[in-house]
Amino acid sequence: MFAIARIRSAAPLSAVVAGLIAVMVGVTSSAALVFTAARAAGADAREISSWMLALGVGLACTCIGLSLRFRAPVVTAWSTPGAALLTTGLSGVTMAQAVGAFVFSGLLILVSGVTGWFSRLMGRIPVPLAAALLAGVLLRFGTGLFSTMHGGFAVAFPMFVLYLLGRRLLPRYAVLLALAAGVVATVFTGGWQLGELRLGLAVPVFTTPEFNWKVLVSVGTPLFVVTMASQNLPGVAVIRGAGYDVPVSPLMTWTGAANAVLAPFGAFGLNLAAITAAICTGEEAHPDRDRRFLAAVWAGFFYLCVGLLGATVASLLTAMPQVLVLAIAGIGLLATIEASLSAALADKASREAAVVTFLATASGVTLLGIGSAFWGLLAGLVTGAIASVGRPRREESATGAVPEEVRVH
C-alpha cells in the first residue's frame, strides 16, 4: 500500500495527462518545421533523427531539472519561430556553419541569464499586459476548438460535451475524459492511419561547429532575437500569470547552456514554453498549485521519449488525426484563457492597453522576423504610456501584484 501511495504521489493522473497533452500539442504543432529546417541545412535521415534526440534530451533535462529545483511547473520547448526562421535562413549554409549559429544563439541566451538584463526587462512589464499577451497567444487555440467542428464535428463536439460534464462532475479528469472521447471518436471515424507508423531509435550525430561571421550575423543573431521575443517573453508571462515567483535569470542561464552544449547534435533553440506551459500551470494539471510542477516533470519524461524515438515522430504525425490535436489543445487551454482575460481586464486604468496588447498579439502579425507576442506587448506599452500622460498613477497598479484570479489557476 505504501508503494502505491508513493506512485500516486509522484504520478497523479491529472499531472501525467497534462504533461502528455503538453508534449503532444508541442510536437504535433511544430515538429514538421524542425524537419524542414534540418533539410534546409542538408541534413540526412540520421541527422534529422539526431536533431530530435538532442531537442528531446534538452527539453527533458530542463523541464525536469528546473521544475524540481524551483518546485514550479517550468515547461520548456524548442523555438517554433526559430525553426520557421531556419527553413529559409539555412539555404546555402553548411551543417557545420548552422551548428555554429546554434551554439552562438545559445551562448547569447546564456549571457542574458548571467547578466540578468532579461529579468530586469520582465520586471517592468505590468501584470495586466502580461496576462493580455498570454490570452492573445492562446486565442487561436481556443477558437481552433470550434473551427474544427466544421469538418470534424463527430470528434470535436463529443470531446467538448464530455469536457463540460467532466468540469461539473469530475473536474480533475475533465481533460482526460475529453481526450478519451476524442480517441474513441477518431477510431470510429477512421481518422488514424496506423499503416504509416514506423518505430526506430534515434542515434546522436556530432557535427563540429564552424563559426562563420556572416552566418552568425544572418542566422545566429536573428535566431536569438526571435527566441527571446517570441518564446521566452510569453513564457515568463505564463509562469508569472500563474502566480509562481520563479527567478527568470536562472531559467535563461540553464536553457541557454543546454542549448549551447547540445547544439552540435542538432538542438537549434531551447526556450521557455508558453502555450504548452499554460496546460501544465492550470488547475486541471493538479488541484494543489504547489504540486503542479509534477505536470512539467512528466512533460520532460515524454519529451525524452520523443527524443529517443525521434525517427518515428514524422510517421506518428502522419498517423494522428489533426482534429484530435486541435480539439484537445483548445479544451486544455480554456481555463487558462479565462483566467488571463480576467486578469487583463481587472484594472480599469490599464484596460485599454491590455485590450490593445491582446488584439495585436492575437493578430499574428510578424515584422522583421519577430512574432506578434513582441509587437503586441510593445503596442500595449505604448498605449499605456500615452494613456497615462497627465493621469495620477493608481497605487494598486504600481504594486505589480498578481491578481487573485490568476493566482488560483
VMD Tcl script that draws the C-alpha trace (Angstrom):
set ca {
  {0.00 0.00 0.00}
  {2.89 2.36 0.81}
  {4.40 1.78 -2.63}
  {1.07 2.50 -4.33}
  {0.73 5.72 -2.34}
  {4.24 6.77 -3.40}
  {3.40 6.14 -7.05}
  {0.17 8.11 -6.80}
  {2.03 10.98 -5.18}
  {4.72 11.08 -7.87}
  {2.44 10.35 -10.79}
  {-1.06 11.80 -10.19}
  {-3.17 11.01 -13.22}
  {-4.14 14.62 -13.89}
  {-0.48 15.72 -13.92}
  {0.59 12.86 -16.18}
  {-2.22 13.64 -18.62}
  {-1.39 17.37 -18.60}
  {2.25 16.59 -19.36}
  {1.26 14.22 -22.16}
  {-1.11 16.73 -23.74}
  {1.51 19.49 -23.50}
  {4.06 17.36 -25.36}
  {1.52 16.14 -27.88}
  {0.46 19.70 -28.69}
  {4.05 20.95 -28.82}
  {5.31 18.19 -31.07}
  {2.40 17.95 -33.47}
  {2.15 21.72 -33.94}
  {5.74 22.33 -34.99}
  {7.79 19.15 -35.49}
  {7.24 19.44 -39.24}
  {9.07 22.80 -39.11}
  {12.03 21.12 -37.41}
  {12.28 18.56 -40.21}
  {12.02 21.30 -42.84}
  {14.73 23.38 -41.13}
  {17.03 20.36 -40.88}
  {16.56 19.56 -44.57}
  {17.32 23.21 -45.44}
  {20.76 22.66 -43.90}
  {21.23 19.50 -45.94}
  {20.58 17.04 -43.10}
  {20.06 13.39 -43.98}
  {17.73 10.99 -42.14}
  {20.29 10.17 -39.42}
  {21.00 13.85 -38.75}
  {17.30 14.72 -38.61}
  {16.83 11.92 -36.09}
  {19.77 13.33 -34.09}
  {18.13 16.77 -34.07}
  {15.01 15.29 -32.46}
  {17.13 13.35 -29.96}
  {19.10 16.45 -28.94}
  {15.94 18.54 -28.60}
  {14.17 15.80 -26.62}
  {17.10 15.33 -24.22}
  {17.49 19.09 -23.77}
  {13.79 19.60 -23.05}
  {13.72 16.64 -20.67}
  {16.71 17.93 -18.68}
  {15.41 21.50 -18.45}
  {11.76 20.61 -17.76}
  {12.60 18.08 -15.06}
  {15.62 19.84 -13.56}
  {14.16 23.36 -13.38}
  {10.73 22.18 -12.19}
  {12.23 20.12 -9.36}
  {14.65 22.92 -8.45}
  {12.01 25.65 -8.15}
  {9.01 23.43 -7.33}
  {7.07 25.19 -10.10}
  {5.79 23.99 -13.49}
  {8.67 25.20 -15.69}
  {7.98 23.83 -19.18}
  {10.48 24.31 -21.98}
  {10.12 23.84 -25.72}
  {12.06 24.18 -28.93}
  {11.86 27.54 -30.67}
  {9.00 27.26 -33.15}
  {9.57 30.73 -34.69}
  {13.26 29.86 -34.70}
  {12.55 26.72 -36.74}
  {10.43 28.78 -39.13}
  {13.29 31.25 -39.49}
  {15.76 28.44 -40.23}
  {13.62 26.95 -43.01}
  {14.69 29.89 -45.19}
  {17.75 31.19 -43.35}
  {19.76 27.98 -43.73}
  {19.55 27.92 -47.51}
  {23.10 27.62 -48.83}
  {24.53 27.17 -45.31}
  {26.52 24.03 -44.45}
  {25.56 21.88 -41.47}
  {28.76 22.87 -39.63}
  {28.01 26.58 -40.12}
  {24.40 26.06 -39.00}
  {25.60 24.33 -35.83}
  {27.98 27.24 -35.19}
  {24.98 29.61 -35.36}
  {23.05 27.38 -32.92}
  {25.95 27.47 -30.44}
  {26.21 31.25 -30.82}
  {22.48 31.76 -30.18}
  {22.60 29.50 -27.11}
  {25.56 31.43 -25.70}
  {23.70 34.74 -26.18}
  {20.76 33.34 -24.19}
  {23.20 32.16 -21.53}
  {24.71 35.65 -21.30}
  {21.24 37.21 -20.98}
  {20.65 34.97 -17.97}
  {24.03 35.54 -16.31}
  {23.86 39.32 -16.69}
  {20.19 39.46 -15.57}
  {19.16 42.02 -18.19}
  {16.19 39.97 -19.38}
  {14.93 39.58 -15.81}
  {15.11 43.34 -15.30}
  {13.19 43.87 -18.53}
  {10.42 41.45 -17.46}
  {10.16 43.17 -14.08}
  {9.00 46.34 -15.82}
  {6.07 44.74 -17.64}
  {2.68 45.36 -15.92}
  {0.76 42.22 -14.94}
  {-2.41 43.11 -16.94}
  {-0.36 43.44 -20.13}
  {1.43 40.15 -19.49}
  {-1.95 38.46 -18.98}
  {-3.34 40.05 -22.15}
  {-0.27 38.90 -24.08}
  {-0.83 35.34 -22.90}
  {-4.52 35.47 -23.82}
  {-3.62 36.72 -27.29}
  {-1.09 33.94 -27.80}
  {-3.63 31.30 -26.77}
  {-6.65 32.71 -28.61}
  {-6.15 30.78 -31.85}
  {-6.09 27.53 -29.90}
  {-9.34 28.38 -28.15}
  {-11.08 29.29 -31.40}
  {-9.49 26.23 -33.02}
  {-11.63 24.01 -30.81}
  {-14.75 25.34 -32.50}
  {-13.38 25.82 -36.01}
  {-12.52 22.11 -36.10}
  {-16.20 21.32 -35.69}
  {-16.75 22.46 -39.28}
  {-15.04 19.40 -40.70}
  {-14.69 17.24 -37.59}
  {-17.95 17.69 -35.69}
  {-18.20 13.97 -34.85}
  {-14.89 14.24 -32.99}
  {-14.71 17.78 -31.55}
  {-18.30 18.08 -30.32}
  {-18.34 14.90 -28.15}
  {-15.00 15.99 -26.69}
  {-16.40 19.41 -25.78}
  {-19.57 17.97 -24.24}
  {-17.67 15.44 -22.14}
  {-15.30 18.16 -21.00}
  {-18.23 20.30 -19.80}
  {-19.79 17.34 -18.00}
  {-16.43 16.46 -16.50}
  {-15.97 20.01 -15.20}
  {-19.20 19.61 -13.24}
  {-18.83 16.01 -12.08}
  {-15.10 15.10 -12.18}
  {-13.17 18.37 -12.62}
  {-9.76 16.75 -12.11}
  {-10.32 14.42 -15.04}
  {-12.31 16.66 -17.38}
  {-9.49 16.98 -19.93}
  {-8.74 13.24 -19.70}
  {-12.39 12.44 -20.44}
  {-12.30 14.74 -23.45}
  {-9.11 13.10 -24.73}
  {-10.57 9.63 -24.30}
  {-13.72 10.69 -26.16}
  {-11.59 12.08 -28.99}
  {-9.55 8.88 -29.32}
  {-12.72 6.74 -29.43}
  {-14.37 9.08 -31.93}
  {-11.36 9.12 -34.24}
  {-11.16 5.32 -34.12}
  {-14.79 5.03 -35.22}
  {-14.44 7.73 -37.88}
  {-11.29 6.13 -39.27}
  {-9.03 9.12 -38.66}
  {-5.92 7.14 -37.67}
  {-3.52 5.99 -40.37}
  {-1.56 3.37 -38.45}
  {-0.12 1.91 -41.63}
  {2.21 4.95 -41.75}
  {3.63 4.30 -38.26}
  {7.25 3.03 -38.09}
  {9.32 2.54 -34.93}
  {13.02 3.26 -34.59}
  {15.54 4.65 -32.06}
  {17.47 7.86 -32.69}
  {21.28 7.89 -32.79}
  {23.28 11.04 -31.90}
  {25.33 12.54 -34.72}
  {28.02 15.07 -33.71}
  {28.81 17.95 -36.07}
  {31.85 20.10 -35.38}
  {30.66 23.73 -35.34}
  {32.10 26.21 -37.80}
  {31.85 29.87 -36.81}
  {31.35 31.86 -39.99}
  {30.75 35.50 -39.05}
  {28.29 36.03 -41.90}
  {26.19 33.07 -40.76}
  {26.42 34.19 -37.12}
  {25.03 37.59 -38.08}
  {22.42 36.40 -40.58}
  {21.25 33.26 -38.73}
  {22.56 33.14 -35.15}
  {21.57 36.66 -34.12}
  {18.02 36.58 -35.61}
  {17.53 33.14 -34.04}
  {18.41 34.60 -30.63}
  {16.14 37.62 -31.11}
  {13.04 35.68 -32.19}
  {13.60 33.09 -29.47}
  {13.75 35.73 -26.74}
  {10.97 37.95 -28.09}
  {8.53 35.32 -29.36}
  {9.16 32.45 -26.93}
  {10.88 33.44 -23.67}
  {8.88 36.65 -23.29}
  {5.42 34.98 -23.30}
  {6.93 32.00 -21.47}
  {7.80 34.19 -18.50}
  {4.33 35.76 -18.75}
  {2.75 32.31 -18.35}
  {4.77 31.48 -15.24}
  {4.13 34.83 -13.61}
  {0.50 34.88 -14.67}
  {0.02 31.58 -12.87}
  {1.37 33.17 -9.69}
  {4.73 31.39 -9.50}
  {7.59 33.57 -8.24}
  {10.40 31.90 -10.18}
  {13.62 33.87 -10.82}
  {13.97 34.50 -14.53}
  {17.77 34.68 -14.83}
  {18.47 31.04 -13.86}
  {15.86 29.88 -16.38}
  {17.64 31.79 -19.15}
  {21.05 30.61 -17.94}
  {20.21 26.90 -17.92}
  {18.20 26.84 -21.15}
  {20.98 28.77 -22.89}
  {23.65 26.43 -21.51}
  {21.72 23.31 -22.54}
  {21.18 24.84 -25.99}
  {24.90 25.54 -26.47}
  {26.02 22.09 -25.24}
  {23.54 20.14 -27.36}
  {23.79 22.36 -30.47}
  {26.43 20.13 -32.17}
  {23.86 17.33 -32.11}
  {21.08 19.50 -33.58}
  {19.47 21.43 -30.70}
  {18.92 24.70 -32.56}
  {16.85 26.51 -29.92}
  {15.65 25.69 -26.38}
  {13.47 28.17 -24.54}
  {10.58 28.59 -22.13}
  {7.27 27.31 -23.44}
  {4.14 29.44 -23.49}
  {1.20 27.52 -24.93}
  {2.23 24.11 -23.62}
  {3.28 25.62 -20.29}
  {-0.22 27.01 -19.84}
  {-1.54 23.44 -19.96}
  {0.68 22.46 -17.03}
  {0.02 25.53 -14.87}
  {-3.80 25.28 -14.83}
  {-5.88 23.64 -12.15}
  {-6.60 20.69 -14.47}
  {-2.95 19.67 -14.05}
  {-3.40 19.31 -10.28}
  {-5.87 20.79 -7.76}
  {-2.95 21.75 -5.50}
  {-0.94 24.51 -7.21}
  {2.12 23.50 -5.17}
  {2.07 20.08 -6.87}
  {1.59 21.23 -10.45}
  {5.32 21.08 -11.04}
  {4.77 17.33 -11.47}
  {2.97 18.03 -14.77}
  {6.13 19.72 -16.11}
  {8.26 16.84 -14.82}
  {6.10 14.36 -16.73}
  {6.23 16.60 -19.79}
  {10.02 16.28 -19.58}
  {9.71 12.50 -19.42}
  {7.50 12.41 -22.50}
  {9.87 14.77 -24.34}
  {12.67 12.31 -23.59}
  {10.56 9.55 -25.14}
  {10.01 11.73 -28.21}
  {13.75 12.30 -28.48}
  {14.68 8.64 -28.14}
  {12.09 7.73 -30.76}
  {12.97 10.69 -32.97}
  {12.93 8.52 -36.07}
  {9.25 7.74 -35.54}
  {7.95 11.27 -34.93}
  {7.31 12.07 -38.58}
  {5.33 8.88 -39.11}
  {3.36 9.49 -35.90}
  {2.40 12.97 -37.13}
  {1.09 11.40 -40.30}
  {-0.90 8.79 -38.37}
  {-2.55 11.14 -35.84}
  {-5.79 12.92 -36.83}
  {-5.26 16.68 -36.81}
  {-8.77 17.33 -35.50}
  {-7.89 15.42 -32.31}
  {-4.80 17.56 -31.69}
  {-6.56 20.88 -32.31}
  {-9.58 19.99 -30.20}
  {-7.65 18.76 -27.15}
  {-5.35 21.78 -27.29}
  {-8.33 24.15 -27.23}
  {-10.03 22.25 -24.41}
  {-6.88 22.06 -22.31}
  {-6.37 25.84 -22.53}
  {-9.93 27.06 -21.89}
  {-9.41 27.69 -18.17}
  {-6.12 29.48 -18.78}
  {-7.65 31.76 -21.41}
  {-10.48 32.58 -18.99}
  {-8.06 33.46 -16.16}
  {-5.82 35.51 -18.46}
  {-8.68 37.63 -19.79}
  {-9.99 38.17 -16.27}
  {-6.59 39.37 -15.05}
  {-6.02 41.53 -18.14}
  {-9.28 43.44 -17.69}
  {-9.35 43.60 -13.88}
  {-7.69 47.02 -13.63}
  {-9.75 49.75 -15.31}
  {-6.75 52.09 -15.60}
  {-4.80 49.64 -17.79}
  {-7.78 48.06 -19.57}
  {-7.30 49.91 -22.87}
  {-3.60 48.98 -23.04}
  {-4.46 45.36 -22.20}
  {-7.05 45.20 -24.98}
  {-4.54 46.60 -27.49}
  {-1.96 44.05 -26.34}
  {-4.49 41.23 -26.66}
  {-5.67 42.24 -30.15}
  {-2.21 42.92 -31.56}
  {-0.86 39.63 -30.20}
  {-3.86 37.65 -31.44}
  {-3.49 39.17 -34.91}
  {-0.42 37.02 -35.57}
  {1.43 39.89 -37.27}
  {5.13 39.31 -37.97}
  {7.53 42.20 -38.65}
  {11.29 41.94 -39.18}
  {11.07 38.24 -38.48}
  {9.74 38.83 -34.94}
  {6.37 37.39 -33.93}
  {3.23 39.10 -32.69}
  {3.94 38.48 -28.98}
  {6.69 41.10 -29.02}
  {4.77 43.61 -31.14}
  {1.58 43.13 -29.13}
  {3.41 43.86 -25.89}
  {5.14 46.88 -27.45}
  {1.79 48.22 -28.69}
  {0.30 47.79 -25.23}
  {3.19 49.55 -23.52}
  {2.98 52.49 -25.93}
  {-0.80 52.70 -25.45}
  {-0.41 52.61 -21.67}
  {2.30 55.27 -21.73}
  {0.21 57.65 -23.85}
  {-2.97 57.00 -21.84}
  {-1.20 57.67 -18.52}
  {0.04 61.14 -19.51}
  {-1.41 63.61 -17.05}
  {-3.19 60.92 -15.04}
  {-2.18 60.09 -11.43}
  {-0.84 56.56 -11.10}
  {-3.05 54.27 -9.06}
  {-1.34 52.71 -6.09}
  {-2.68 49.25 -6.81}
  {-1.41 49.42 -10.39}
  {2.07 50.39 -9.25}
  {2.47 47.43 -6.92}
  {2.52 44.92 -9.77}
  {0.77 42.36 -7.55}
  {-0.64 39.33 -9.28}
  {-4.47 39.37 -9.17}
  {-6.16 36.61 -7.22}
  {-7.92 35.35 -10.37}
  {-4.53 34.44 -11.81}
  {-3.05 33.05 -8.63}
  {-5.58 30.28 -8.32}
  {-5.01 28.91 -11.84}
}
mol new
graphics top color blue
foreach p $ca { graphics top sphere $p radius 0.5 }
foreach p [lrange $ca 0 end-1] q [lrange $ca 1 end] { graphics top cylinder $p $q radius 0.2 }
display resetview
